[in-house]
């Protein structure tokens, strides 16, 4: 299957993983401070585990539509209680199941890279706004697909500046908005040095195009602060990922070619079978005999 | 949840088409939408896509029902809005409609006053949202219009057009002053490079290579697909749909910096922005595209990329459903500030009218001697004597 990196795993391209890590790191102060944390679309929970591995968490509600991913999520977290909810957040029933699992004490909800995957985000959005009104803090993100005009087959909605503005106006007026922008970097390490490196301060560019839009609303929304995160590039991992992608694509293209050939053969055969008998049964010899 | 969208009629117009499409789309999100005709029908309805999927009621029929949300979609429908039994009332603002009328037109004031009503507002363009928020202390919801991606379908490949005349499309009613159709035709007339002009309009007495219309969406899409440029020199627009539809079919645009253009037109990237009242400059921009086919292709590619990033009607419908639920969730706006704003606007209108009356009286006083003279020269002997002079005056007077 072509990998659009919709599911974050340990093998995910580092530049995509660091984006997820940063979003969870940005939400971490809120998550640590509340008795209940719900992670919508948690996947295998890789980025959350990186950001929150050392945190003593209260009740953790992990939500995803994929049972296998859900089973892996939360294993690296230190939580008092972990609840797993398999739910389709595009449905009223799925959203109701999540709300039922949340409990009474207001906490925090993270909803990163989920909204664009839903056939309809209306029930989820309505629930998030109601939760915020009830004292929960919500931190959510959507990608800036529109800038690249990417038609991602897994995304039901296309997000960009305009769509995000539409979303923002549906949220409480005091929602805190952040724009996530990729960084370029490099490291130079003298042989024998194995300590951590200090990355110099990064000056945000005013005209930088964001890769994602992040929004927080609810009582602890102000705890979302500006930050940057750098991790060493894994060139070997990246090459592996790109080669795997190339190989998968090649296999798919070959399979598609075979399928096309089969469809063509079937169509020809069907046409032949439906043709009048004298045409259907003709052979090169009978054709040659008919020609003067 | 049931929602009544109030429309004036179901005649062909971009605004009505948008409302029909929203009414159709929100049904997928559990919202039962109905179109309510705010006035009696006297013309047959235009066959909007999907109109058959949506219930249409007369105002009388709608009055007998209860609505969760009733929503006006044109300034003249706001009075009917208040006649419906609705838990929440809203206003879908597709443009600041007072601008459709000239400054001395009384309807201009009528349209402007509707923005003072204590209604929740949904709009389709960011510039409208921001303007209304400056005018009133209220958060405006935003739902951009979608595009029918199946009708205005992007070509899989965009062939380079190295040869042939520059194919230009101008659409709009030439009798509507703010559409700039006359200016567009004048600009094309001044072009030096080979071109082919198609005008989409119901009017026929125009100077163009081809005059077609009214066209269905499918026919418009086919026309855009064989065109290079959509030329639109409007003075007033809401969301400014036609150039965007053209972009979906691989045509770039030459437009004025009219409201709505800022949402998606980027000068030099997906189109060219020209000035108002500058037919010479506009014709030079068109000539440039006719000559420089590399620039033309680059703008057409940019236009296609912009189109791909624009929401479909399905996405817009999701956003509209979320907005309608938000309208139902939010408390109704406080009527106090709305009345204060309306009274203040009425007061301003009274002052403006008083100024007009006083200017008229002053002018009448100054014109009185001329009128007396006119009466004198109209008497029979003088009239006969002055006839040759009058003929000369008619020939030389400034028009």
Interface residues (C-beta under 8 A of the other chain):
Chain A: X92 X120 X121 X122 X125 X126 X129 X130 X145 X146 X147 X149 X151 X156 X157 X158 X160 X162 X163 X165 X166 X169 X170 X173
Chain B: X28 X29 X30 X126 X129 X139 X140 X141 X142 X143 X144 X263 X305 X306 X308 X309 X310 X311 X312 X315 X318 X319 X321 X322 X323 X325 X326 X329
